[in-house]
């Protein structure tokens, strides 16, 4: 099992994914986003899973990081661009 950290564009997205984890017996906790990672909403979900892909289709997900000794390694980033709808 690996530990991952997912960041979200909105607080709602983080809460919704956290509730998904609870409903599916995935160990998870909400936490402030570490300063070096930054995020739009400031809340992340740290979860334990064999694969990060359980978060791949989560609403408003910004990025996913593998938690490693001494830091984080980004393994996914959404190519979200707010200007495309203007």
C-alpha positions in Angstrom: 0.0 0.0 0.0 1.1 3.5 -0.8 0.2 6.8 0.7 -1.0 9.5 -1.7 -1.9 13.2 -1.3 -4.6 14.6 -3.6 -5.2 18.4 -4.0 -8.4 19.9 -5.3 -9.5 23.1 -6.9 -12.5 23.4 -4.5 -13.2 22.4 -0.9 -16.3 20.6 -2.2 -14.2 18.4 -4.4 -12.0 17.4 -1.4 -14.9 16.7 0.8 -16.7 14.7 -1.8 -13.6 12.5 -2.4 -13.0 12.1 1.3 -16.6 10.8 1.6 -16.0 8.5 -1.3 -13.0 7.0 0.6 -15.1 6.5 3.7 -17.9 4.8 1.9 -15.4 2.4 0.1 -13.2 1.6 3.2 -10.2 3.5 1.8 -8.1 4.9 4.7 -8.2 8.7 4.3 -7.9 11.9 6.1 -8.4 15.6 5.2 -5.5 17.9 5.9 -4.2 21.3 5.0 -2.1 21.3 1.8 1.6 21.4 2.6 2.9 24.9 1.7 5.4 23.6 -0.9 2.6 22.0 -2.9 0.0 24.8 -2.7 -3.5 24.3 -4.0 -6.5 26.3 -4.9 -8.7 25.4 -1.9 -6.0 24.7 0.7 -7.5 21.3 1.7 -6.1 18.0 0.6 -7.0 14.3 1.1 -4.2 11.9 2.2 -5.2 8.4 1.4 -3.7 4.9 1.4 -4.3 2.6 -1.6 -2.4 0.2 -3.9 -2.9 2.7 -6.7 -3.5 6.4 -7.0 -6.0 5.8 -9.8 -9.0 5.7 -7.4 -8.8 9.5 -7.4 -8.3 9.8 -11.2 -12.0 10.7 -11.9 -12.6 12.7 -8.7 -14.4 16.0 -9.2 -12.2 19.1 -9.1 -8.9 17.2 -8.5 -5.9 19.4 -9.2 -3.0 16.9 -8.6 -2.0 13.7 -7.0 1.3 13.1 -5.2 3.0 10.0 -3.9 4.1 10.6 -0.3 7.8 9.5 0.0 10.4 9.8 2.7 11.4 13.4 2.7 8.8 14.8 0.4 6.2 14.3 -2.4 6.5 13.1 -6.0 3.8 14.4 -8.3 2.3 11.6 -10.3 -0.7 13.3 -11.9 -1.7 16.9 -12.7 -4.9 18.1 -14.2 -4.4 20.4 -17.2 -7.2 22.6 -16.0 -7.4 26.1 -17.6 -10.0 28.5 -16.5 -9.5 30.7 -19.5 -10.8 28.2 -22.0 -14.4 29.0 -21.0 -14.1 32.7 -21.3 
